[in-house]
């Protein structure tokens, strides 16, 4: 069940019921998910935690429409996606879900602007509109002046901000972030969490996979997986504000780009 207590009439952003996922490896069957039931309501910021093999990554792949469940129900913004065709599933994924990855997943030969425009190319958005949206998304993460820079010319923190901008351009209702701070130092990690908290305050639902307890403290709710099951689901009563945490850190030199 969701830790949110918003009105009962609200359609959950994510509703999964008895969700299962099995993988067949030769004669063996791996039960990656074993009947997961939970909801994520609009405007929540949920940390998903668990050891390697706990099922958290499988869960994220399923709710991101990157894979199909073996059994159970999955409703995305009230839409039953289980039986959609591959093309329809890709369309839903492109329009409703924004992805942020640990490794940034930026194309090295493209500029920041080009990388942010990519999801809109797949969506068939006119070029002028693509450029306007991409510039606005880069501005939202404080990188409008880096629009013409390639990934090799940016720091890790700047690259992750480009990835966040890319996740925003199609106006998704949900952002799925898979270890978004895993390749970043402590200060830059908090800066990324400050951006995500700001986006969440604007109404975007965020589900974030992390193995870092410190990062989970910035989320509103923590769900823990073990052996393909949810073993804990609770509100974070002592949620930290990333902006306040940054203000408490010693001053440092401005972030310098590579190249």
Secondary structure, DSSP 8 states (H G I E B T S, - for coil): --S----TTS--SEEEEEEEEEEEETTEEEEEEEEEEEEE-TT-EEEEE--TTSSHHHHHHHHTTSS--SEEEEEETTEE-TT--HHHHHHHHHHHEEEEETT----TTSBHHHHHHHHHHHHT--HHHHHHHHHHHHHHTT-GGGTT-BGGGS-HHHHHHHHHHHHHTT--SEEEEESTTTTS-HHHHHHHHHHHHHHHHTT-EEEEE-S-HHHHTTSSEEEEEETTEEEEEEE-TT---HHHHHHHS----------
